[in-house]
Structure formats: C-alpha cells, structure tokens
Amino acid sequence: MKDIIENATIIHKNGLKKIYDAIQITNKGVYTGSITTKNEEEEVFEDYGFIPRDQIQKITIFDEHGKSKDIDI
C-alpha cells in the first residue's frame, strides 16, 4: 500500500485531537480508516471518514524510535 500512514494523530483547527488507525493523505484532505487483511496476504485500506485540509492543524506520527514527527500536509 502506498501513501498510507498508520497510528496517526490529527489535531483539528477547532482543538479536537484524535488518533486514527490509518490515514491516507490526498490533495483535498485526509481519509481516515483502518487496514484489514484479506486472503491472509493482501492488506487493504478501508476508509470510513474524511477531513478536509482546511480543518487540519497538524498531523503527528511516531517514528521507529518512538519520537514524534510532524507530517507536512
């Protein structure tokens, strides 16, 4: 899967802070969802929500060393 980020925290411009299982960043905004496994090998991103770019203040993830890192949108 490309352009899918797991365990991302999105801080909305209205102050809401929420952790998502997986997100996909597009030009228009961010799709939120989860990754499911089908046929024991194929992983699929299933989106269940959308946040427009103009409503996002910041996206943060943790790198492999446990340090937080901001994602440019």
SULPE-V328959 format. One record per residue. RES is the residue in three letters. PSI is psi in degrees with one decimal (999 if undefined). OMEGA is omega in whole degrees, -180 to 180 (999 if undefined). Layout:
BEGIN
res=<RES	RES>
psi=<PSI	PSI>
omega=<OMEGA	OMEGA>
END
This chain:
BEGIN
res=<MET	LYS	ASP	ILE	ILE	GLU	ASN	ALA	THR	ILE	ILE	HIS	LYS	ASN	GLY	LEU	LYS	LYS	ILE	TYR	ASP	ALA	ILE	GLN	ILE	THR	ASN	LYS	GLY	VAL	TYR	THR	GLY	SER	ILE	THR	THR	LYS	ASN	GLU	GLU	GLU	GLU	VAL	PHE	GLU	ASP	TYR	GLY	PHE	ILE	PRO	ARG	ASP	GLN	ILE	GLN	LYS	ILE	THR	ILE	PHE	ASP	GLU	HIS	GLY	LYS	SER	LYS	ASP	ILE	ASP	ILE>
psi=<139.2	151.3	24.8	130.6	128.9	152.1	59.4	144.0	128.1	128.2	117.5	158.0	-21.8	3.4	-13.0	134.8	123.2	141.6	132.1	143.9	-43.4	149.3	157.3	120.4	129.3	177.9	-31.1	-22.5	-152.6	126.3	132.7	148.4	-150.0	165.5	126.9	153.5	128.3	141.7	32.0	-7.9	-37.4	121.3	137.7	134.8	120.9	112.4	145.6	7.8	167.9	138.0	118.7	148.7	-38.0	-5.7	0.7	127.1	-44.5	148.5	129.8	140.1	168.6	132.0	-178.1	-13.4	5.1	11.8	141.3	147.5	130.9	142.4	129.1	131.6	999>
omega=<179	177	177	179	-180	176	-179	175	178	174	-179	179	178	177	179	179	-175	178	-179	178	-179	176	174	-178	177	178	-177	-178	-176	172	178	-179	179	179	178	179	177	178	176	-179	-173	176	-176	175	178	-178	177	178	-180	176	178	-179	-176	177	-177	176	-176	173	-179	174	174	179	-176	179	178	180	-180	-177	178	178	177	175	999>
END
